[in-house]
Amino acid sequence: MSLSRRPRQTDIARFAGVSVSTVSRVLANEPGISTNVRDQVIRIASELGYNVRPVPSAQPQTQKSVALISVDQATGGLGVFYEGILSGLRGAAARSGGSLLPRLVRSSSVKVSELKQMLSETDATNVFLVGIDPPEELCAWLLETSLPTVWVNGNDPNLQFDCVSPANFYGAGLATQHLIDAGHRRILHFTMSHRHTIRERVRGFEAAAAKHGVTTRIVQLPSTASRTSTAACEAMEAILLEDQGFTAAFCMNDMMAVGVMEAVTNHHLSIPQDFAVMGFDDLPCASMTMPRLTTMHVDREAIGQEAYHLMQRRIADPGAEPRKVELAVRLVEGATVRSPSKEPEEGERPA
C-alpha cells in the first residue's frame, strides 16, 4: 500500500472504508470511536506513511448510547424542545457513568446501513430514537437484532418498543376544556405533523369538543412550511376573512399560536376579549407574547431522563414487555384565554 505523493486524510478514509470526519476524529484522539475502527485507521495511516502522533488511550465508558435525532425537528423551531430532551438524556447518562452520542438524521429515510455504521464507529450498544417515527425496515431490523431501543417523544402504535412522551391526548383535552370553560363553542385546532404523538393531540381535542357538542374545525398546515408561525398566521388570516364565527384556537404548539395571535391582532381584534388562543409545549416564545400565551407545559428534561431509565431497564431485562410511559403536562395560565369567572366588560364581545 503506497502513494506517489504525500498521504492525505482522504486517502486514509478510502483505504479504511470510513468517512474523512472519522479519520480526523481518530487522529485527534476524540472520544466516541470504536476500538476496531480506531486501530484500523491508525494502522492504515502508518502504512501510508502519514505522520501519526502518539496519543494516550481513551478511557472506556461503561455504557455508550447513540441518540438519533430528527434533523427536521432539531434544526427548526422545535430545536429548543429537543435541546431540553437531549439535556435530560445527557444528564441521566452522566450520572450513571455512561455517554450519549447524538447524531442528526432524516427521520423518514434513516437506513439500517446508516445505523450499523454509527454503531460500528462508536462502539454504542443501544439507540434512542428522538422525535423519530422509524420506517418499517428499521423497526424490523431493531427487533430482529434485539438492539435495546427507546423511542423518545415518540409513540409506537404497535407497542413493540419502549417509548416515552408527554401525555398528548390528556393535555390536548385539558387545553380544549379550558377554552370550553371560558365559554367558547366554536373552536379551531391548528395542527401540522403526521407523527403519532401529534395525532394524539388531535384526538384529545376532538374528544373534549365532542363531549360538549362544540363546533370545531381542523386547520391542517402544510408539512413543507419552513416557518410554522408564518403558515399559521396566513391560515388564520384567511379564516378571519371568511367570518364563520370562530372565537378561539387551540394550536398544536406555541409557534403556531404566535402566528394565530399575529393574524388576530392584524384584524384589530383583542385577545382574549374577541378571540382566545391556546398553545402547547410552553416554549420560550410563550413568555414573550403580549399578552402572555396560555399554554400546556411539557417537562422536556424529564422526558429525556425517563427515556434513559427505560433503557437501563431494557438492558437489565432484555425480555421484559415493552413499556409506554406518558408524563403529565400542566396548564400554564397566561392571558390569552379569559378566565371563566371573569364577567365581560361593557362593549366586550361574548365568547
N, C-alpha and C positions, 0 to 999 in steps of 0.2 A: 504494500500500500504506500504509494508515494505520489508527490505532486511536483511539477516542474517549476513551481513558484512557491512563495511563502503561504502556508496554510491559513485559511480564514475560518471563522466560526460556522459559516455556511457549509464549508467542506466537512467539518466535523458532524454537523447536523445531518448531512446527506448520507455519510457512511454509517452513522449510528441509528438512522431511521427515526430521529426525533426532531422537534422544532428548534429553530435557532434560539428562541427565547429559553427553551430548556437548557441548551448548551450554555447560554450566557449565565443562567442561574447556577448551573453546576460549577462553572469556572469561578463564579463569585462566592461559592460555598453558601448559597442561600438555602434555607430550610424548605421542606415540602417536596423533596425529590427522593424517589425510592433508591435504596442502596444499589440495586441491579443497574438501574439507569445511570446513576452517578458513576459507578465503576466502569460501565461501558463507554461513557463519554470521555472519561479521563484516559482510558486505555487507548481509544482511537485518537484522541488528541496527541498523546505521546507518540504513537506510531507515525502520525503525520508530521511530527516534528514541531508541534505547537508548544510554545513555552508555557507549561502548566506550573503555576506556583504552588508549593506545598501549603496545605491548609489543614487546620485541626479538624478532626472528625466531628460531624454534627451529633448533638446529643439526641438519643432516641426518645420519641414520645410514646406514652402509654397507649394512647388511642388517637388515631388520625381520622378525621371525617372530612368528606367533600360536601360542600353545600352548593348545589346547582341553583342559581338564582335567575329568574326570568329577566332578560335584558330589557324587555319592553316595560316591565313593571318597575324595575330598579332605577332605570335611567329617565323615566318620565316623571309626571307629577307625583307619583306614589313613591318616589325614591326615599323620602323621609319615613314612610310607613315601613319599608323593608329595611331601612337602616336600623330602626328600633328592634325589629325581629332579629337581625343579624347581631346586634349588640347583646341581646338576651342569649343567643346561641353561643357567642364567644365567651361571655361571662361564665356560663354553665360549664363550657369546655375547660376553661382555665381553672375553675375551682376543682375540677376532677382530674387535673393534670394532663388533659388532652389538648389537641389543637384542631382548629377549624380552618379549612382551606376553601374560601369562596371562589366560585367560578361563574361568570355570566354566560348564559346560553340562550338560544332562541327556543322558547318553550315548546312551540308547535313542531319543531324539527330536530330536537335533540336526538342523536342516534346512539345506538348501542356501542358502536365502534368508538364514538367520541368519549363516552363514559369509561369504556375499557382503557383507553389511553390515559385518561385522567387518573384512574385508579393505579395504573402501572407506574406512572411518573411520580406519584405522591406517596405510594405505599398505604393509601387510605383503605380502610376495611368496611366502611359504611357510607351511606349517602343520605343527605337531606334534600328534598325537592321543595324549593322555596318559591311559592307563588306559581307553581307549575302543575298543570294537568297533563301528565306524560302520555305520549302516544302509546297505542296498544302494544306495538312491538317491544318498546322499552319495558312496559309493565310485565309482559310475558317473560322477558329475559331476567328481570329482577326476581320474579317468582321462581323461575327455574333454577337460578343460582343461589337462591335464599340469601341474597345480599341484604343485610339489615338496612331497611329504608323507612324513612318517616316523611310524610307529606306535611309541609309547614304552611299554614294559611291555605290549606287545601282540604278537599273533601272527596275521598274515594267513594264513588257511588256503589261500588261492589264490596266495600269494606274488606279488601284483601290486604291492605296496608295500614299500618298505624298512621293516624293523622290528627292534627290539632288545628283549630281555627277559632275565630270569635263565634259567639252564638248569633249567627247571622239571621236566622228565622225569628228567633226571640227578639233580637234587637230591632229588626225592621218592624215587627208587630208593635213593640213598645213605642217606637217613634211615630208610627201611624196612629196609635191610640192617643198619643199626646196631642196630635193635631185634631183628632175627633173630639177629645175632651175640651178643646178650645173652641168647639162649635163648628168646625169645618165639615162640610158634607159633599164637596166637590174637590177632589184631591188628585194632583198629578204625581206620577212617580217617574223620575228620570233615572235611566239605567243605561248600561253600555255593554258590559262584558258578557261573554257566553260561559264564563267559568262556573263550575258547580257552586262555589261559595256565593257568587252574586245571584245565581238563580234562587238561592235560599232567601235572599233579601227580597226578591220579587214575590216569592211565595208568602213571606211574612207580611208584606204589605197587603197583598190580595186577601189573605185570611182575615186580617184585622178589619179591612174595609168591608168584606162580605158580612162579617158578624153584625155590623151596624147598618147595612144597606146603603153604604156610601157610594156615590158615583165616582168612578176612577178613570184614569187614562194612563197607559204606559207609554212613556216617551223614550223610544229606543234610539240612542245616539249612535252614529256610525263608528264602528270599531277602528276605522282608519283615521279618525280625528286625532291630530297631533296635540291639540290643546283642548282638554275636556271642558274647561271653563268657557272658552270661546264657543265651542259647539253647543253647550247648554244655553248660553246667552242667546245665540241665534235661534235655537229651537223655541225658547221661551218668548222671544220677540214675536215669532210667527203665531204662537198660541194666543198671546195677548191681542193681536190684531183680529183673531177670529172671534174674540169676546164671547166665549162659551160659558162664562160664569165660574170658572175655577178660582178658588180663593186660597189654595195652599199647594205646596210642592214638597214632597219628601224625595231627597236626592240620594243616589247610591253612595256618593262620597262628598266630602266638603268642597272639593274643587268644582264639582258641578253646581253645588249650592251657591258658590261665589258667582258663577255665571248667571244663574237664575236671578240672584239679587241685583246684579247689574242691569238685567233686562227690565225688571220690575221698576227699578229706580229711573231708568231711561224713559219709562212711560208715566213718570210723575205720580207713581203710586207709593204710598207709605208702607213701610214694613215695621211692625206686623199689623198695623191697623187695616190696611187694604188687602194685604197679601202676606201669608206666613210661609216661612222657609225652614225646612228641617234638613240637617246634614247627617253624615255618618263618618266615623273614624276619629274625630277630634284631632285633625291635623293642625299644625301651627297656624295655617291660614284662617282657621275658625276663630281665633282670638284677635285677628287683625281686621275683621269686617266691622262695619258700622251700620246697624247695631251688631253686637257680638252674636255670632251664629249659634243657634241652638242645635246640638248635635249629640251623637252617641259616642262615648269614649271607649276606645279599644286599647287594652294594655298590650302594646306590641312586644315589649321586652318579656313579659310573662309568657307570650306565645312561644318565643324562642327558647325560654328556659324549660317550659313544659315539653317542647319537642325533644330537647336533649335528654330529659328524664325518660321519655318514651323510648328513645334509642338505647339508653342504658338498660332499660327493662328488656328490650328486644334482644340485646346482646347476651344478657344473663340467662334469658329463657327463649331461645330461638323458636320453640314450638308453641309459644303462647298465642292465644287467639288475638287477632288484631284489635286494637283499641282506638275508638274515636273519642277525642276529648274536645269539648267546646267550653271556652272561657267566657264567663258572663261579661256583658257590656253594660254601661250605665248611662243614664241621661245626664247631659251637661246643660244646665239651664242657661240659655243665652237670652237674647232679647228679640229674636226673630219669630217667636210664637207667643201670642198673647196668653197670659195666664188665664185659666178657666174661671178664676174667681174675680177677674177684673171686669168691671162693667164698661161698656162702650161709652166713650166721651161724646159730648154733643158734636154732631156733624161727622162722627166716625161711622164708617160703613160696617154693618154687622157681618160676621163671617158666614 
